[in-house]
């Protein structure tokens, strides 16, 4: 099992971004780029600055893994062997889209944030070696998932939602926090909840309690997801 951050770390620290047309670099780069695009829903604008290439290059490169794997291209299989073993993925067939359809289906959103919130988001982007637009997009997508699974009580509680969203991001960077593991983080946060209840008689109507409850639930969901069998890995390994 691997995460979005594992892919980005490999690109930054092992693949090492460079300018070249040699396939021994481009093939594994395109494989990893394709995973970000198809598995983690990064758009071309998010990926381009990560790999220091133009958006138009991303559009072409992300389609290469499927094309090369479908014909079992010998050079591609040789060059991408290592990343295929570390990051197995069954690439979907790229959809052919009319340029007009692409722009009709995309909407640009402009938002204004307090400086403190903006700096926090930029800090998360730096820590995860991502971009601010990518972090914001992931937060929005996460919010949809959270709102769909919440009970009405939690869904209507903005403090719980805030705690859950930031708990989700913290879980992705857990190794670099003082918690070190999700298990430790859950133990500490649940003890804090018990202290709130015993010493202050707080419940979900209290901001700090609701945010902490949201964070605990996010940690538990992340822990549950990490412990599930990686069905995608098995499928991909069986296919290659």
PyMOL commands that set and color helices and strands:
alter all, ss='L'
color gray80, all
select helices_A, chain A and resi 4-15+23-38+44-51+55-70+74-79+81-86+99-105+115-127+132-149+152-155+158-172+174-176+182-200+207-227+231-239
alter helices_A, ss='H'
color red, helices_A
deselect
rebuild
show_as cartoon
